[in-house]
């Protein structure tokens, strides 16, 4: 006997997780107001530019890296994996930002997220391993970086009594 799940169950669960992670907490695993874009809205350019430590990236670098990852994983999901990806550059291209640059960086992340969501919505079948694996990696990878960003805020922001 072969165990199978209906594609629609997978798609519904995937998009629930993506929405929870990126835009709107619905009680899946995050506390209210802590999705990626909700979190980024609480950070200014000065905070985004501060490295957490001498050997850790700034939040701006984290955001650039997540956007870079989304753009590359989307190609992989569409069976056109990018060649010679420079992952190190995704950590060093952006380290500090002005307010305008920070706003633009968040906008670029939003555009990449919106585009990959539409790409995934356009799939008529989920029987391709690149799509399945890529969509899971996109969700897990972003959730990991959301956790890193939220943890970074513990050292960057001033705590209120």
N, CA, C and O atoms as a GROMACS GRO file, in nm:
protein
  644
    1UNK      N    1   0.084  -0.118   0.000
    1UNK     CA    2   0.000   0.000   0.000
    1UNK      C    3   0.088   0.124   0.000
    1UNK      O    4   0.185   0.132   0.076
    2UNK      N    5   0.056   0.219  -0.083
    2UNK     CA    6   0.131   0.344  -0.093
    2UNK      C    7   0.054   0.454  -0.020
    2UNK      O    8  -0.064   0.478  -0.047
    3UNK      N    9   0.123   0.519   0.072
    3UNK     CA   10   0.061   0.633   0.141
    3UNK      C   11   0.078   0.757   0.055
    3UNK      O   12   0.189   0.787   0.011
    4UNK      N   13  -0.030   0.828   0.031
    4UNK     CA   14  -0.026   0.950  -0.047
    4UNK      C   15  -0.110   1.056   0.023
    4UNK      O   16  -0.207   1.026   0.092
    5UNK      N   17  -0.069   1.179   0.004
    5UNK     CA   18  -0.151   1.289   0.052
    5UNK      C   19  -0.204   1.363  -0.070
    5UNK      O   20  -0.140   1.369  -0.175
    6UNK      N   21  -0.321   1.418  -0.054
    6UNK     CA   22  -0.379   1.496  -0.163
    6UNK      C   23  -0.297   1.624  -0.181
    6UNK      O   24  -0.260   1.689  -0.083
    7UNK      N   25  -0.270   1.658  -0.304
    7UNK     CA   26  -0.192   1.780  -0.332
    7UNK      C   27  -0.252   1.901  -0.266
    7UNK      O   28  -0.180   1.987  -0.216
    8UNK      N   29  -0.384   1.910  -0.264
    8UNK     CA   30  -0.449   2.028  -0.205
    8UNK      C   31  -0.421   2.039  -0.056
    8UNK      O   32  -0.410   2.149  -0.003
    9UNK      N   33  -0.408   1.924   0.013
    9UNK     CA   34  -0.373   1.929   0.155
    9UNK      C   35  -0.233   1.988   0.173
    9UNK      O   36  -0.209   2.069   0.262
   10UNK      N   37  -0.142   1.946   0.086
   10UNK     CA   38  -0.006   2.000   0.093
   10UNK      C   39  -0.007   2.150   0.064
   10UNK      O   40   0.052   2.228   0.138
   11UNK      N   41  -0.073   2.189  -0.044
   11UNK     CA   42  -0.076   2.330  -0.084
   11UNK      C   43  -0.140   2.415   0.025
   11UNK      O   44  -0.088   2.522   0.058
   12UNK      N   45  -0.251   2.370   0.081
   12UNK     CA   46  -0.316   2.447   0.187
   12UNK      C   47  -0.224   2.464   0.308
   12UNK      O   48  -0.215   2.573   0.364
   13UNK      N   49  -0.156   2.357   0.347
   13UNK     CA   50  -0.064   2.363   0.461
   13UNK      C   51   0.056   2.451   0.430
   13UNK      O   52   0.100   2.528   0.516
   14UNK      N   53   0.110   2.439   0.310
   14UNK     CA   54   0.223   2.521   0.269
   14UNK      C   55   0.189   2.669   0.276
   14UNK      O   56   0.263   2.748   0.335
   15UNK      N   57   0.077   2.707   0.216
   15UNK     CA   58   0.043   2.849   0.213
   15UNK      C   59   0.005   2.901   0.352
   15UNK      O   60   0.028   3.018   0.382
   16UNK      N   61  -0.052   2.818   0.435
   16UNK     CA   62  -0.077   2.857   0.574
   16UNK      C   63   0.056   2.890   0.641
   16UNK      O   64   0.069   2.993   0.707
   17UNK      N   65   0.156   2.802   0.624
   17UNK     CA   66   0.287   2.823   0.684
   17UNK      C   67   0.358   2.945   0.627
   17UNK      O   68   0.421   3.020   0.701
   18UNK      N   69   0.348   2.965   0.496
   18UNK     CA   70   0.411   3.083   0.435
   18UNK      C   71   0.348   3.212   0.486
   18UNK      O   72   0.419   3.307   0.519
   19UNK      N   73   0.215   3.215   0.493
   19UNK     CA   74   0.148   3.335   0.543
   19UNK      C   75   0.186   3.361   0.688
   19UNK      O   76   0.213   3.475   0.726
   20UNK      N   77   0.188   3.256   0.769
   20UNK     CA   78   0.226   3.270   0.909
   20UNK      C   79   0.369   3.327   0.919
   20UNK      O   80   0.394   3.420   0.996
   21UNK      N   81   0.459   3.273   0.842
   21UNK     CA   82   0.599   3.311   0.850
   21UNK      C   83   0.623   3.452   0.796
   21UNK      O   84   0.696   3.530   0.857
   22UNK      N   85   0.563   3.484   0.683
   22UNK     CA   86   0.593   3.611   0.617
   22UNK      C   87   0.501   3.726   0.657
   22UNK      O   88   0.549   3.838   0.676
   23UNK      N   89   0.370   3.702   0.669
   23UNK     CA   90   0.279   3.817   0.675
   23UNK      C   91   0.183   3.821   0.792
   23UNK      O   92   0.173   3.925   0.859
   24UNK      N   93   0.113   3.714   0.820
   24UNK     CA   94   0.001   3.721   0.912
   24UNK      C   95  -0.002   3.601   1.006
   24UNK      O   96  -0.023   3.488   0.962
   25UNK      N   97   0.020   3.625   1.133
   25UNK     CA   98   0.016   3.517   1.231
   25UNK      C   99  -0.128   3.473   1.250
   25UNK      O  100  -0.217   3.553   1.279
   26UNK      N  101  -0.150   3.342   1.232
   26UNK     CA  102  -0.283   3.286   1.251
   26UNK      C  103  -0.284   3.175   1.356
   26UNK      O  104  -0.378   3.096   1.364
   27UNK      N  105  -0.178   3.170   1.436
   27UNK     CA  106  -0.174   3.074   1.545
   27UNK      C  107  -0.110   2.941   1.510
   27UNK      O  108  -0.129   2.843   1.582
   28UNK      N  109  -0.036   2.935   1.401
   28UNK     CA  110   0.030   2.811   1.363
   28UNK      C  111   0.152   2.782   1.450
   28UNK      O  112   0.166   2.671   1.503
   29UNK      N  113   0.239   2.880   1.464
   29UNK     CA  114   0.357   2.861   1.547
   29UNK      C  115   0.416   2.990   1.601
   29UNK      O  116   0.509   2.986   1.682
   30UNK      N  117   0.366   3.104   1.559
   30UNK     CA  118   0.420   3.232   1.604
   30UNK      C  119   0.324   3.302   1.699
   30UNK      O  120   0.204   3.273   1.701
   31UNK      N  121   0.379   3.394   1.776
   31UNK     CA  122   0.298   3.481   1.860
   31UNK      C  123   0.243   3.594   1.773
   31UNK      O  124   0.304   3.628   1.671
   32UNK      N  125   0.130   3.651   1.811
   32UNK     CA  126   0.072   3.761   1.733
   32UNK      C  127   0.173   3.873   1.708
   32UNK      O  128   0.249   3.912   1.797
   33UNK      N  129   0.173   3.924   1.584
   33UNK     CA  130   0.257   4.038   1.550
   33UNK      C  131   0.403   4.005   1.525
   33UNK      O  132   0.486   4.096   1.521
   34UNK      N  133   0.437   3.877   1.507
   34UNK     CA  134   0.578   3.840   1.495
   34UNK      C  135   0.615   3.776   1.361
   34UNK      O  136   0.722   3.716   1.350
   35UNK      N  137   0.529   3.789   1.260
   35UNK     CA  138   0.568   3.739   1.128
   35UNK      C  139   0.686   3.821   1.078
   35UNK      O  140   0.722   3.923   1.138
   36UNK      N  141   0.747   3.779   0.970
   36UNK     CA  142   0.865   3.848   0.919
   36UNK      C  143   0.838   3.995   0.887
   36UNK      O  144   0.909   4.083   0.934
   37UNK      N  145   0.735   4.021   0.808
   37UNK     CA  146   0.711   4.160   0.770
   37UNK      C  147   0.661   4.244   0.888
   37UNK      O  148   0.689   4.363   0.895
   38UNK      N  149   0.586   4.183   0.980
   38UNK     CA  150   0.546   4.256   1.100
   38UNK      C  151   0.669   4.290   1.185
   38UNK      O  152   0.679   4.399   1.240
   39UNK      N  153   0.761   4.196   1.196
   39UNK     CA  154   0.884   4.220   1.271
   39UNK      C  155   0.968   4.328   1.206
   39UNK      O  156   1.017   4.419   1.273
   40UNK      N  157   0.986   4.319   1.074
   40UNK     CA  158   1.069   4.418   1.004
   40UNK      C  159   1.012   4.559   1.016
   40UNK      O  160   1.087   4.656   1.015
   41UNK      N  161   0.881   4.570   1.028
   41UNK     CA  162   0.817   4.702   1.041
   41UNK      C  163   0.854   4.771   1.172
   41UNK      O  164   0.834   4.892   1.186
   42UNK      N  165   0.906   4.695   1.269
   42UNK     CA  166   0.944   4.754   1.399
   42UNK      C  167   1.091   4.794   1.405
   42UNK      O  168   1.138   4.842   1.508
   43UNK      N  169   1.163   4.774   1.295
   43UNK     CA  170   1.307   4.796   1.293
   43UNK      C  171   1.340   4.916   1.205
   43UNK      O  172   1.293   4.926   1.092
   44UNK      N  173   1.421   5.008   1.258
   44UNK     CA  174   1.464   5.120   1.174
   44UNK      C  175   1.600   5.089   1.112
   44UNK      O  176   1.660   4.986   1.141
   45UNK      N  177   1.647   5.177   1.027
   45UNK     CA  178   1.771   5.153   0.953
   45UNK      C  179   1.892   5.142   1.045
   45UNK      O  180   1.982   5.062   1.019
   46UNK      N  181   1.896   5.221   1.150
   46UNK     CA  182   2.009   5.214   1.244
   46UNK      C  183   2.013   5.076   1.308
   46UNK      O  184   2.119   5.015   1.316
   47UNK      N  185   1.897   5.028   1.354
   47UNK     CA  186   1.892   4.896   1.415
   47UNK      C  187   1.924   4.787   1.314
   47UNK      O  188   1.995   4.692   1.345
   48UNK      N  189   1.872   4.801   1.192
   48UNK     CA  190   1.896   4.701   1.088
   48UNK      C  191   2.043   4.694   1.050
   48UNK      O  192   2.089   4.590   1.000
   49UNK      N  193   2.117   4.800   1.072
   49UNK     CA  194   2.258   4.807   1.032
   49UNK      C  195   2.355   4.757   1.140
   49UNK      O  196   2.473   4.739   1.112
   50UNK      N  197   2.305   4.735   1.259
   50UNK     CA  198   2.394   4.692   1.368
   50UNK      C  199   2.421   4.542   1.360
   50UNK      O  200   2.327   4.462   1.358
   51UNK      N  201   2.549   4.504   1.354
   51UNK     CA  202   2.577   4.360   1.363
   51UNK      C  203   2.551   4.315   1.507
   51UNK      O  204   2.573   4.390   1.602
   52UNK      N  205   2.504   4.194   1.522
   52UNK     CA  206   2.474   4.143   1.655
   52UNK      C  207   2.601   4.122   1.736
   52UNK      O  208   2.602   4.141   1.857
   53UNK      N  209   2.708   4.085   1.668
   53UNK     CA  210   2.839   4.070   1.731
   53UNK      C  211   2.944   4.086   1.623
   53UNK      O  212   2.912   4.109   1.506
   54UNK      N  213   3.069   4.075   1.662
   54UNK     CA  214   3.178   4.091   1.566
   54UNK      C  215   3.176   3.985   1.458
   54UNK      O  216   3.233   4.005   1.350
   55UNK      N  217   3.112   3.872   1.483
   55UNK     CA  218   3.113   3.764   1.384
   55UNK      C  219   2.972   3.728   1.335
   55UNK      O  220   2.950   3.621   1.279
   56UNK      N  221   2.877   3.818   1.357
   56UNK     CA  222   2.739   3.793   1.312
   56UNK      C  223   2.694   3.906   1.220
   56UNK      O  224   2.739   4.020   1.231
   57UNK      N  225   2.605   3.872   1.130
   57UNK     CA  226   2.556   3.968   1.031
   57UNK      C  227   2.455   4.065   1.092
   57UNK      O  228   2.395   4.038   1.196
   58UNK      N  229   2.437   4.176   1.025
   58UNK     CA  230   2.332   4.270   1.063
   58UNK      C  231   2.197   4.217   1.016
   58UNK      O  232   2.191   4.124   0.935
   59UNK      N  233   2.092   4.275   1.066
   59UNK     CA  234   1.958   4.238   1.021
   59UNK      C  235   1.940   4.273   0.874
   59UNK      O  236   1.874   4.199   0.800
   60UNK      N  237   1.998   4.383   0.830
   60UNK     CA  238   1.992   4.419   0.688
   60UNK      C  239   2.054   4.308   0.603
   60UNK      O  240   2.000   4.273   0.498
   61UNK      N  241   2.166   4.254   0.647
   61UNK     CA  242   2.230   4.144   0.573
   61UNK      C  243   2.141   4.020   0.574
   61UNK      O  244   2.132   3.950   0.473
   62UNK      N  245   2.075   3.993   0.685
   62UNK     CA  246   1.982   3.879   0.694
   62UNK      C  247   1.870   3.896   0.592
   62UNK      O  248   1.835   3.802   0.521
   63UNK      N  249   1.813   4.016   0.585
   63UNK     CA  250   1.702   4.041   0.493
   63UNK      C  251   1.749   4.027   0.348
   63UNK      O  252   1.679   3.966   0.267
   64UNK      N  253   1.865   4.082   0.316
   64UNK     CA  254   1.917   4.066   0.180
   64UNK      C  255   1.938   3.919   0.149
   64UNK      O  256   1.904   3.873   0.040
   65UNK      N  257   1.994   3.844   0.244
   65UNK     CA  258   2.019   3.701   0.224
   65UNK      C  259   1.888   3.624   0.200
   65UNK      O  260   1.883   3.539   0.111
   66UNK      N  261   1.784   3.652   0.276
   66UNK     CA  262   1.656   3.584   0.256
   66UNK      C  263   1.600   3.615   0.118
   66UNK      O  264   1.550   3.525   0.051
   67UNK      N  265   1.607   3.741   0.076
   67UNK     CA  266   1.560   3.777  -0.058
   67UNK      C  267   1.641   3.705  -0.166
   67UNK      O  268   1.585   3.654  -0.262
   68UNK      N  269   1.772   3.701  -0.149
   68UNK     CA  270   1.862   3.632  -0.241
   68UNK      C  271   1.826   3.483  -0.247
   68UNK      O  272   1.823   3.424  -0.355
   69UNK      N  273   1.800   3.424  -0.132
   69UNK     CA  274   1.762   3.282  -0.126
   69UNK      C  275   1.632   3.256  -0.200
   69UNK      O  276   1.622   3.162  -0.279
   70UNK      N  277   1.531   3.339  -0.176
   70UNK     CA  278   1.402   3.323  -0.242
   70UNK      C  279   1.420   3.326  -0.394
   70UNK      O  280   1.366   3.242  -0.465
   71UNK      N  281   1.495   3.423  -0.442
   71UNK     CA  282   1.516   3.436  -0.586
   71UNK      C  283   1.584   3.312  -0.645
   71UNK      O  284   1.549   3.269  -0.755
   72UNK      N  285   1.678   3.256  -0.572
   72UNK     CA  286   1.749   3.137  -0.621
   72UNK      C  287   1.666   3.010  -0.607
   72UNK      O  288   1.667   2.926  -0.697
   73UNK      N  289   1.595   2.995  -0.496
   73UNK     CA  290   1.515   2.872  -0.478
   73UNK      C  291   1.400   2.869  -0.577
   73UNK      O  292   1.358   2.761  -0.619
   74UNK      N  293   1.347   2.984  -0.614
   74UNK     CA  294   1.240   2.987  -0.714
   74UNK      C  295   1.289   2.930  -0.847
   74UNK      O  296   1.218   2.854  -0.913
   75UNK      N  297   1.410   2.966  -0.885
   75UNK     CA  298   1.466   2.910  -1.009
   75UNK      C  299   1.480   2.758  -0.998
   75UNK      O  300   1.448   2.685  -1.091
   76UNK      N  301   1.527   2.713  -0.884
   76UNK     CA  302   1.543   2.570  -0.861
   76UNK      C  303   1.408   2.499  -0.866
   76UNK      O  304   1.396   2.392  -0.926
   77UNK      N  305   1.306   2.560  -0.804
   77UNK     CA  306   1.171   2.501  -0.805
   77UNK      C  307   1.116   2.490  -0.947
   77UNK      O  308   1.034   2.403  -0.976
   78UNK      N  309   1.160   2.578  -1.034
   78UNK     CA  310   1.115   2.577  -1.173
   78UNK      C  311   1.209   2.496  -1.263
   78UNK      O  312   1.207   2.509  -1.385
   79UNK      N  313   1.290   2.412  -1.200
   79UNK     CA  314   1.382   2.321  -1.269
   79UNK      C  315   1.485   2.392  -1.356
   79UNK      O  316   1.532   2.338  -1.456
   80UNK      N  317   1.519   2.514  -1.316
   80UNK     CA  318   1.627   2.588  -1.383
   80UNK      C  319   1.723   2.639  -1.276
   80UNK      O  320   1.735   2.760  -1.254
   81UNK      N  321   1.792   2.545  -1.209
   81UNK     CA  322   1.879   2.588  -1.098
   81UNK      C  323   1.985   2.686  -1.144
   81UNK      O  324   2.047   2.667  -1.249
   82UNK      N  325   2.006   2.791  -1.065
   82UNK     CA  326   2.109   2.888  -1.102
   82UNK      C  327   2.247   2.824  -1.093
   82UNK      O  328   2.270   2.734  -1.013
   83UNK      N  329   2.336   2.871  -1.174
   83UNK     CA  330   2.473   2.819  -1.174
   83UNK      C  331   2.564   2.916  -1.100
   83UNK      O  332   2.546   3.038  -1.106
   84UNK      N  333   2.660   2.862  -1.030
   84UNK     CA  334   2.764   2.941  -0.964
   84UNK      C  335   2.707   3.049  -0.873
   84UNK      O  336   2.744   3.166  -0.884
   85UNK      N  337   2.618   3.010  -0.783
   85UNK     CA  338   2.559   3.106  -0.689
   85UNK      C  339   2.665   3.143  -0.584
   85UNK      O  340   2.727   3.054  -0.525
   86UNK      N  341   2.685   3.270  -0.563
   86UNK     CA  342   2.782   3.319  -0.465
   86UNK      C  343   2.709   3.348  -0.334
   86UNK      O  344   2.667   3.460  -0.308
   87UNK      N  345   2.696   3.243  -0.253
   87UNK     CA  346   2.623   3.258  -0.126
   87UNK      C  347   2.692   3.356  -0.032
   87UNK      O  348   2.625   3.428   0.042
   88UNK      N  349   2.825   3.358  -0.034
   88UNK     CA  350   2.897   3.452   0.054
   88UNK      C  351   2.859   3.596   0.024
   88UNK      O  352   2.849   3.679   0.115
   89UNK      N  353   2.839   3.627  -0.104
   89UNK     CA  354   2.803   3.765  -0.138
   89UNK      C  355   2.666   3.803  -0.082
   89UNK      O  356   2.639   3.921  -0.060
   90UNK      N  357   2.581   3.704  -0.059
   90UNK     CA  358   2.449   3.736  -0.005
   90UNK      C  359   2.458   3.784   0.140
   90UNK      O  360   2.362   3.838   0.194
   91UNK      N  361   2.573   3.764   0.202
   91UNK     CA  362   2.595   3.812   0.339
   91UNK      C  363   2.676   3.940   0.343
   91UNK      O  364   2.678   4.008   0.446
   92UNK      N  365   2.742   3.975   0.235
   92UNK     CA  366   2.832   4.091   0.238
   92UNK      C  367   2.789   4.205   0.147
   92UNK      O  368   2.842   4.315   0.158
   93UNK      N  369   2.693   4.181   0.059
   93UNK     CA  370   2.649   4.287  -0.034
   93UNK      C  371   2.585   4.402   0.042
   93UNK      O  372   2.612   4.518   0.012
   94UNK      N  373   2.502   4.371   0.139
   94UNK     CA  374   2.435   4.473   0.220
   94UNK      C  375   2.470   4.447   0.366
   94UNK      O  376   2.444   4.339   0.418
   95UNK      N  377   2.528   4.546   0.430
   95UNK     CA  378   2.556   4.533   0.573
   95UNK      C  379   2.494   4.648   0.652
   95UNK      O  380   2.437   4.628   0.759
   96UNK      N  381   2.505   4.768   0.597
   96UNK     CA  382   2.443   4.885   0.659
   96UNK      C  383   2.349   4.950   0.558
   96UNK      O  384   2.368   4.940   0.437
   97UNK      N  385   2.247   5.018   0.611
   97UNK     CA  386   2.148   5.080   0.524
   97UNK      C  387   2.105   5.216   0.580
   97UNK      O  388   2.106   5.238   0.700
   98UNK      N  389   2.067   5.304   0.489
   98UNK     CA  390   1.998   5.428   0.526
   98UNK      C  391   1.850   5.395   0.538
   98UNK      O  392   1.808   5.284   0.507
   99UNK      N  393   1.771   5.490   0.584
   99UNK     CA  394   1.626   5.466   0.592
   99UNK      C  395   1.568   5.433   0.456
   99UNK      O  396   1.486   5.341   0.444
  100UNK      N  397   1.608   5.506   0.352
  100UNK     CA  398   1.557   5.479   0.217
  100UNK      C  399   1.601   5.342   0.168
  100UNK      O  400   1.521   5.269   0.109
  101UNK      N  401   1.726   5.307   0.192
  101UNK     CA  402   1.775   5.175   0.151
  101UNK      C  403   1.705   5.063   0.227
  101UNK      O  404   1.674   4.958   0.169
  102UNK      N  405   1.678   5.085   0.355
  102UNK     CA  406   1.608   4.985   0.437
  102UNK      C  407   1.466   4.964   0.384
  102UNK      O  408   1.421   4.850   0.370
  103UNK      N  409   1.398   5.072   0.355
  103UNK     CA  410   1.263   5.064   0.298
  103UNK      C  411   1.266   4.990   0.165
  103UNK      O  412   1.181   4.905   0.138
  104UNK      N  413   1.365   5.022   0.082
  104UNK     CA  414   1.377   4.956  -0.048
  104UNK      C  415   1.409   4.808  -0.032
  104UNK      O  416   1.355   4.724  -0.105
  105UNK      N  417   1.495   4.774   0.062
  105UNK     CA  418   1.532   4.634   0.085
  105UNK      C  419   1.411   4.552   0.128
  105UNK      O  420   1.391   4.440   0.081
  106UNK      N  421   1.332   4.606   0.218
  106UNK     CA  422   1.210   4.536   0.260
  106UNK      C  423   1.115   4.524   0.141
  106UNK      O  424   1.051   4.420   0.124
  107UNK      N  425   1.105   4.627   0.060
  107UNK     CA  426   1.021   4.622  -0.060
  107UNK      C  427   1.067   4.514  -0.158
  107UNK      O  428   0.985   4.446  -0.218
  108UNK      N  429   1.199   4.500  -0.174
  108UNK     CA  430   1.252   4.396  -0.262
  108UNK      C  431   1.221   4.257  -0.207
  108UNK      O  432   1.187   4.166  -0.283
  109UNK      N  433   1.233   4.241  -0.076
  109UNK     CA  434   1.197   4.113  -0.014
  109UNK      C  435   1.050   4.084  -0.036
  109UNK      O  436   1.013   3.971  -0.070
  110UNK      N  437   0.965   4.184  -0.016
  110UNK     CA  438   0.820   4.167  -0.037
  110UNK      C  439   0.792   4.128  -0.182
  110UNK      O  440   0.711   4.038  -0.207
  111UNK      N  441   0.858   4.193  -0.276
  111UNK     CA  442   0.836   4.162  -0.419
  111UNK      C  443   0.878   4.019  -0.450
  111UNK      O  444   0.809   3.948  -0.524
  112UNK      N  445   0.991   3.976  -0.395
  112UNK     CA  446   1.036   3.838  -0.418
  112UNK      C  447   0.939   3.738  -0.357
  112UNK      O  448   0.905   3.638  -0.420
  113UNK      N  449   0.894   3.766  -0.236
  113UNK     CA  450   0.796   3.678  -0.171
  113UNK      C  451   0.666   3.672  -0.251
  113UNK      O  452   0.614   3.564  -0.278
  114UNK      N  453   0.615   3.788  -0.289
  114UNK     CA  454   0.490   3.791  -0.366
  114UNK      C  455   0.504   3.715  -0.498
  114UNK      O  456   0.414   3.642  -0.539
  115UNK      N  457   0.619   3.734  -0.563
  115UNK     CA  458   0.640   3.667  -0.692
  115UNK      C  459   0.647   3.515  -0.675
  115UNK      O  460   0.584   3.442  -0.752
  116UNK      N  461   0.722   3.466  -0.576
  116UNK     CA  462   0.734   3.321  -0.559
  116UNK      C  463   0.601   3.260  -0.515
  116UNK      O  464   0.570   3.146  -0.551
  117UNK      N  465   0.524   3.334  -0.437
  117UNK     CA  466   0.389   3.286  -0.400
  117UNK      C  467   0.304   3.269  -0.525
  117UNK      O  468   0.237   3.166  -0.542
  118UNK      N  469   0.306   3.368  -0.612
  118UNK     CA  470   0.228   3.358  -0.736
  118UNK      C  471   0.279   3.244  -0.824
  118UNK      O  472   0.200   3.173  -0.887
  119UNK      N  473   0.409   3.227  -0.827
  119UNK     CA  474   0.466   3.115  -0.902
  119UNK      C  475   0.413   2.983  -0.848
  119UNK      O  476   0.371   2.896  -0.924
  120UNK      N  477   0.416   2.968  -0.716
  120UNK     CA  478   0.368   2.843  -0.655
  120UNK      C  479   0.218   2.825  -0.676
  120UNK      O  480   0.172   2.712  -0.695
  121UNK      N  481   0.143   2.934  -0.673
  121UNK     CA  482  -0.001   2.924  -0.698
  121UNK      C  483  -0.030   2.880  -0.841
  121UNK      O  484  -0.134   2.820  -0.869
  122UNK      N  485   0.062   2.908  -0.932
  122UNK     CA  486   0.040   2.874  -1.073
  122UNK      C  487   0.068   2.727  -1.105
  122UNK      O  488   0.032   2.680  -1.212
  123UNK      N  489   0.131   2.656  -1.014
  123UNK     CA  490   0.162   2.516  -1.041
  123UNK      C  491   0.032   2.436  -1.050
  123UNK      O  492  -0.051   2.442  -0.959
  124UNK      N  493   0.015   2.363  -1.158
  124UNK     CA  494  -0.104   2.280  -1.171
  124UNK      C  495  -0.083   2.143  -1.108
  124UNK      O  496  -0.180   2.068  -1.088
  125UNK      N  497   0.041   2.110  -1.075
  125UNK     CA  498   0.069   1.982  -1.010
  125UNK      C  499   0.189   1.999  -0.917
  125UNK      O  500   0.277   2.082  -0.940
  126UNK      N  501   0.190   1.919  -0.812
  126UNK     CA  502   0.299   1.920  -0.716
  126UNK      C  503   0.371   1.785  -0.717
  126UNK      O  504   0.417   1.738  -0.612
  127UNK      N  505   0.380   1.724  -0.832
  127UNK     CA  506   0.445   1.594  -0.843
  127UNK      C  507   0.592   1.605  -0.882
  127UNK      O  508   0.655   1.505  -0.918
  128UNK      N  509   0.645   1.725  -0.876
  128UNK     CA  510   0.784   1.752  -0.910
  128UNK      C  511   0.862   1.769  -0.780
  128UNK      O  512   0.828   1.852  -0.696
  129UNK      N  513   0.967   1.691  -0.764
  129UNK     CA  514   1.046   1.693  -0.641
  129UNK      C  515   1.111   1.830  -0.617
  129UNK      O  516   1.127   1.871  -0.502
  130UNK      N  517   1.149   1.899  -0.723
  130UNK     CA  518   1.208   2.032  -0.707
  130UNK      C  519   1.107   2.129  -0.646
  130UNK      O  520   1.142   2.212  -0.562
  131UNK      N  521   0.982   2.120  -0.689
  131UNK     CA  522   0.878   2.207  -0.633
  131UNK      C  523   0.852   2.174  -0.487
  131UNK      O  524   0.848   2.263  -0.401
  132UNK      N  525   0.834   2.047  -0.458
  132UNK     CA  526   0.807   2.006  -0.320
  132UNK      C  527   0.923   2.043  -0.227
  132UNK      O  528   0.904   2.109  -0.125
  133UNK      N  529   1.042   2.000  -0.265
  133UNK     CA  530   1.158   2.028  -0.181
  133UNK      C  531   1.186   2.176  -0.170
  133UNK      O  532   1.214   2.227  -0.061
  134UNK      N  533   1.178   2.246  -0.281
  134UNK     CA  534   1.204   2.389  -0.280
  134UNK      C  535   1.106   2.465  -0.194
  134UNK      O  536   1.144   2.556  -0.121
  135UNK      N  537   0.979   2.429  -0.202
  135UNK     CA  538   0.878   2.500  -0.122
  135UNK      C  539   0.899   2.475   0.026
  135UNK      O  540   0.882   2.566   0.107
  136UNK      N  541   0.936   2.353   0.062
  136UNK     CA  542   0.964   2.324   0.203
  136UNK      C  543   1.089   2.398   0.251
  136UNK      O  544   1.091   2.456   0.360
  137UNK      N  545   1.193   2.397   0.167
  137UNK     CA  546   1.316   2.467   0.205
  137UNK      C  547   1.292   2.617   0.217
  137UNK      O  548   1.347   2.681   0.306
  138UNK      N  549   1.210   2.673   0.128
  138UNK     CA  550   1.178   2.815   0.136
  138UNK      C  551   1.112   2.848   0.269
  138UNK      O  552   1.148   2.946   0.335
  139UNK      N  553   1.016   2.768   0.310
  139UNK     CA  554   0.945   2.790   0.436
  139UNK      C  555   1.039   2.774   0.555
  139UNK      O  556   1.045   2.862   0.642
  140UNK      N  557   1.112   2.665   0.560
  140UNK     CA  558   1.199   2.637   0.674
  140UNK      C  559   1.314   2.737   0.681
  140UNK      O  560   1.346   2.787   0.789
  141UNK      N  561   1.375   2.768   0.568
  141UNK     CA  562   1.487   2.861   0.566
  141UNK      C  563   1.444   2.999   0.614
  141UNK      O  564   1.514   3.063   0.692
  142UNK      N  565   1.328   3.044   0.569
  142UNK     CA  566   1.281   3.176   0.611
  142UNK      C  567   1.244   3.176   0.759
  142UNK      O  568   1.273   3.272   0.830
  143UNK      N  569   1.180   3.070   0.805
  143UNK     CA  570   1.146   3.061   0.948
  143UNK      C  571   1.272   3.066   1.033
  143UNK      O  572   1.273   3.130   1.139
  144UNK      N  573   1.377   3.000   0.989
  144UNK     CA  574   1.505   3.003   1.061
  144UNK      C  575   1.557   3.146   1.070
  144UNK      O  576   1.596   3.192   1.178
  145UNK      N  577   1.557   3.217   0.958
  145UNK     CA  578   1.609   3.355   0.960
  145UNK      C  579   1.517   3.449   1.036
  145UNK      O  580   1.565   3.544   1.098
  146UNK      N  581   1.388   3.426   1.032
  146UNK     CA  582   1.298   3.504   1.116
  146UNK      C  583   1.337   3.488   1.263
  146UNK      O  584   1.342   3.585   1.338
  147UNK      N  585   1.366   3.365   1.304
  147UNK     CA  586   1.411   3.340   1.441
  147UNK      C  587   1.542   3.412   1.471
  147UNK      O  588   1.558   3.469   1.579
  148UNK      N  589   1.635   3.410   1.377
  148UNK     CA  590   1.761   3.481   1.398
  148UNK      C  591   1.739   3.631   1.410
  148UNK      O  592   1.799   3.696   1.496
  149UNK      N  593   1.653   3.686   1.326
  149UNK     CA  594   1.624   3.830   1.331
  149UNK      C  595   1.559   3.865   1.464
  149UNK      O  596   1.595   3.964   1.527
  150UNK      N  597   1.463   3.785   1.506
  150UNK     CA  598   1.394   3.814   1.632
  150UNK      C  599   1.490   3.801   1.750
  150UNK      O  600   1.483   3.879   1.845
  151UNK      N  601   1.580   3.704   1.745
  151UNK     CA  602   1.679   3.689   1.851
  151UNK      C  603   1.777   3.807   1.850
  151UNK      O  604   1.818   3.854   1.956
  152UNK      N  605   1.813   3.853   1.732
  152UNK     CA  606   1.903   3.969   1.721
  152UNK      C  607   1.843   4.091   1.788
  152UNK      O  608   1.914   4.171   1.848
  153UNK      N  609   1.711   4.105   1.777
  153UNK     CA  610   1.645   4.220   1.837
  153UNK      C  611   1.662   4.224   1.988
  153UNK      O  612   1.654   4.330   2.049
  154UNK      N  613   1.684   4.106   2.049
  154UNK     CA  614   1.707   4.102   2.194
  154UNK      C  615   1.833   4.175   2.235
  154UNK      O  616   1.842   4.226   2.347
  155UNK      N  617   1.930   4.182   2.145
  155UNK     CA  618   2.054   4.252   2.178
  155UNK      C  619   2.058   4.393   2.118
  155UNK      O  620   2.130   4.479   2.169
  156UNK      N  621   1.983   4.416   2.013
  156UNK     CA  622   1.989   4.546   1.944
  156UNK      C  623   1.895   4.648   2.005
  156UNK      O  624   1.932   4.764   2.023
  157UNK      N  625   1.774   4.607   2.037
  157UNK     CA  626   1.675   4.701   2.089
  157UNK      C  627   1.692   4.719   2.240
  157UNK      O  628   1.736   4.628   2.310
  158UNK      N  629   1.656   4.836   2.286
  158UNK     CA  630   1.654   4.863   2.429
  158UNK      C  631   1.527   4.804   2.487
  158UNK      O  632   1.417   4.832   2.440
  159UNK      N  633   1.543   4.724   2.590
  159UNK     CA  634   1.426   4.662   2.654
  159UNK      C  635   1.358   4.763   2.744
  159UNK      O  636   1.422   4.842   2.813
  160UNK      N  637   1.228   4.757   2.742
  160UNK     CA  638   1.148   4.844   2.829
  160UNK      C  639   1.121   4.770   2.960
  160UNK      O  640   1.100   4.648   2.958
  161UNK      N  641   1.122   4.839   3.073
  161UNK     CA  642   1.096   4.772   3.201
  161UNK      C  643   0.955   4.719   3.210
  161UNK      O  644   0.917   4.659   3.311
   0.00000   0.00000   0.00000
